[in-house]
Amino acid sequence: MADHNKLVRDKIPDIIENSGRKAKYHILSEAEYLAALDKKLFEEVNEYQADKSLEEMADVLEVLYAICKARGYSVEELEKKRVEKLIQRGGFDKKLFLEYSEDER
């Protein structure tokens, strides 16, 4: 038996059971779900950092979309905010690395 104790994608229990194994799971409360999503984001980012694959990038994005929805935003609102920030502050295309800036006077 393998302990997982983590948030998983919706079809994982069925996949496990269809392979002839048993899966024990429960539905999280909203507060538990938000906490589990935050933990899942760190897990997926760490997996991306180790692997750098497109698959891991997709997992990070899926968790971000779930967090967005769980916090009452739409993916469209997220994209709109991303574009607003892109217009106001730019993206990362120029590969700029800020070493320091002078204190305000």
Secondary structure, DSSP 8 states (H G I E B T S, - for coil): -----S---TTHHHHHHHTT---------HHHHHHHHHHHHHHHHHHHHHH--HHHHHHHHHHHHHHHHHTT--HHHHHHHHHHHHHHH--STT-----------
